[in-house]
């Protein structure tokens, strides 16, 4: 079997096998690029009360305020994924490990500014394969990336090889 035929078949079957992953990754990647533009993808960061960092409540106090809301995704410290500090907006973004929930707390007054779901986190999990499971994230998605590189190079080969052959034939025909 000549190289061009091999690359054509390998290119076709590689594309067929990874097409679902590519479509999901492309669609979620597109939405993630726009996440700051649409509140339903990522809740906008609210702005807290005027004050300096010295006036910020402690993280412990911020957690107590979140816990007092009674939100089912924030029952104990074990439910916490992270607390993002946004000094420019004077806000703590308290994020849960469950259901991509987020509560924004005013860093100065301690008031709850917003309670919402971060659809962008779910999209990121879908984008990188984590939503399906860690083995998909750790092994399948890197393989998909290698397959995409193979598609690029095999596609280039299938495009360039016939041009090179034609030029050779023309050169040999002139002699």
N, C-alpha and C positions, 0 to 999 in steps of 0.2 A: 504494500500500500504506500503510495507516495505521501510526502509530508503534507501537502495541501489537503488531500483527502482526509488524512488523520486529523489535522487541525479543524477542518470543517465539521467532522463528526463530534470531536471532543468539544468544540465551541458550542455546537447545537445542544448536546446533552448537558453540558455544564450550565448553560443558560436556562434550560428547562428545569433542571434540578433546583437552582437557587432563585428562580424568578419570584416565588412567593415571598422569600426573605427580602429580596430587592424592592419589591413593590411596597411591602410594609415599611421597610427602612426609609424609602424615599418619601412616602406619604407622611410618616411620623416626623421625619427630618424637616420637611417643609413646614409642618405645623409648629415644630419647636423653634424654627427660625422666626415665626410670627408670634411667639407666645407673649411677648410684652405688648402686642397690639390688641389682643383680645382678652377681656377679663375672664371669659369662660375657660380659657386655657390656663392662665396663671393669674391669681388675684393680684390686683395692683397693690403696691406697697403704700400703706397709709402714712400720713405724717402726724407725729405726736406733738405734744405740748412743747412750747418754746422752753429751752433750758440747755445747759451744757452737760457734758459727760459727768461732771461732778454731781449733778442733780439726778442722775439715773438711779432707778431702784435696782436692787441686787437681782441676780438671776434667780435666787431662791424666792424672792418676793414675786417676781414675774411668774414663776412656776405656781406659787400659791394662788395667784389671781386666775391662772388658767385652770387649775384644779377646781377652784370654786365655781367655775361655769357649769360643772356637771356634765361636760361633753363626754360621751361614751368612749371616745378615742384617747382621752387624757385622764385615765383613772389613777395611774401611779407613775412614778419616775421611770419605771421600766417601759412605759409606753412612749417615752420621748425618743425621737430620732435625733433632733438637734435643735439648738436655739441660735438663729442667725441674729446678729446684732447689726442694725443699720443706724450708725451714729448720725448720719446726715439727715435721716428722717425721724430720728429719735424713736425708733421702734425695735421691739424684739419680735422676731417671727419664730413662734414656737411650733415645731412640726412633729407630728405623730408618726410612729412606725406603722400605724393602721390606717387604711383607707385614704391615704394621702391628705390627711386633714392638717389645717394650719389655723392657728389663732395668732393674730397680731395684737401685741400689748404695747401701749404707750410707755416708753421707757422712762418718762419723767413722772407722770401721774399714776401709772399702773392701770389705767382704764383699758378695757377690751375695745379695740378699734375695729376688728373684723374677724369673723369666723367663716372659713370657706374651705373648699376642696381644691387641691392643686392638681388639676387634670394634666398639667405639664409633667408631673412626676410619673404618672401612669404612662404617658406617651413616651417618656425616656425609657421606662422599663420595657415597653413594647419595642421601642427602637433598637435597644441593645440586646434583646432576647431574655432579659431578666424575668419578664412577666411569665414566660413559659417555664423557666427554671434555671438554676445556676449552671447546670451542664451545658445548656444551650448558649448561655452568655459566655462561658469559659472556653468551650470547644467548638460549637457550631458556628457562632458568629465570626471568630477569627478565620475559620475555614471558608466562610462566605466571602470574607475580604480577600483571601488568597485566590478564590475562584473569580472574583471580579477582576483582579490583576491578570489572571490567566485569560479571561475574556478580552481584555484590552489588548494584550500581546498577541493572542491568536487572531483576533480581528485585524490587527495591523499586519500580521503575517499574511493572512488571506487577501488583504488589499494590496500589499506591496509585492508579494511573490509573483503574481501574474504580470505585473508591470515590468518586473526585472526579466522575466522569461521573454516577454515580447521584445524588449530592447535587445536582449541577446540574439534572438532570432533575426531581428532586423540587421544587427551588426554582422552576423554570420552570412546573411543573404547578400550583403554589400561586398563581401570579399570574393 
